């Protein structure tokens, strides 16, 4: 390889430490209990991808939590609250949008970068009703995690290098990308109507129906249901879990059913956590994922978190194939500046039942997320 691991890591850490904060958005209130608050984040990172033959070094936006800006408007009506949320990504070059053939556009905004245009009505007795572009009931259902390293490592393993192609045994680019071979089978954001129940002893129930209103010439329809449980007071432990199912129909493609979920457990005294996630798509394949994490206040600046994880997938591109990935991640919070610096390393391997062999690939991602 033209660049050894130590040099790549050193360059990545240097980029992560260069990020600096700017200004923060205020909250405005009125005399009737209403408020307006704007917010956002920048998440630049350095990406170094090694496909077994060449290295590709890029400055990108971390797709695990992309750069964005938005605002909330809230108004109380007695015990009930009406909310409106607008949020859009800045659409900088994404860490899952580059490959061996293309660096991608530095920025290229389109309406598909709109994340939320969402009206919510939270009632005291009947739960919350939502309408507009926003999260489906199963969005985030596979993301239960107490490790504090989500910026560096998660079950969505293509986020930091999903656009790159695997090379075959001869060194030629194959037609299989990292994003093809790995998926989290998680929910999405659509134009939808959604209902969330009140909290019943830690349980909440959600259901939604949505369609893709941002993409052109798209008749996708999805309906889903989810149940979540959360309790941070189980003696020395905290628990977070979720399970969901989604049905999707679209002209010209096969109907599909997804079942997915996750569970995370934290030992509060030691900061050690375990997260497990998995999913099954009836027309393709399935995967399982596990992460071991540790968080502690090692320095005065803020919490330090580490994790190691493993992903195993089957039949995600073709029947009989296998996708494996392992990764390590570290995140350092700097509370004074609302800043998190991170460093991630991930290895990808893929095989199928054809005569083609595929070379392993790996990626290093380092950067800093500043929230305002």
HELIX and SHEET records of a PDB file:
HELIX    1   1 UNK A    5  UNK A   16  1                                  12    
HELIX    2   2 UNK A   63  UNK A   65  5                                   3    
HELIX    3   3 UNK A  111  UNK A  113  5                                   3    
HELIX    4   4 UNK A  157  UNK A  160  5                                   4    
HELIX    5   5 UNK A  178  UNK A  181  1                                   4    
HELIX    6   6 UNK A  335  UNK A  337  5                                   3    
SHEET    1   A19 UNK A  27  UNK A  29  0                                        
SHEET    2   A19 UNK A  35  UNK A  42 -1                                        
SHEET    3   A19 UNK A  68  UNK A  77 -1                                        
SHEET    4   A19 UNK A  80  UNK A  89 -1                                        
SHEET    5   A19 UNK A 114  UNK A 123 -1                                        
SHEET    6   A19 UNK A 127  UNK A 135 -1                                        
SHEET    7   A19 UNK A 189  UNK A 196 -1                                        
SHEET    8   A19 UNK A 203  UNK A 211 -1                                        
SHEET    9   A19 UNK A 221  UNK A 234 -1                                        
SHEET   10   A19 UNK A 237  UNK A 249 -1                                        
SHEET   11   A19 UNK A 256  UNK A 267 -1                                        
SHEET   12   A19 UNK A 272  UNK A 281 -1                                        
SHEET   13   A19 UNK A 286  UNK A 299 -1                                        
SHEET   14   A19 UNK A 302  UNK A 314 -1                                        
SHEET   15   A19 UNK A 322  UNK A 334 -1                                        
SHEET   16   A19 UNK A 339  UNK A 351 -1                                        
SHEET   17   A19 UNK A 361  UNK A 371 -1                                        
SHEET   18   A19 UNK A  44  UNK A  50 -1                                        
SHEET   19   A19 UNK A  55  UNK A  61 -1                                        
SHEET    1   B 2 UNK A 165  UNK A 167  0                                        
SHEET    2   B 2 UNK A 173  UNK A 177 -1                                        
END                                                                             
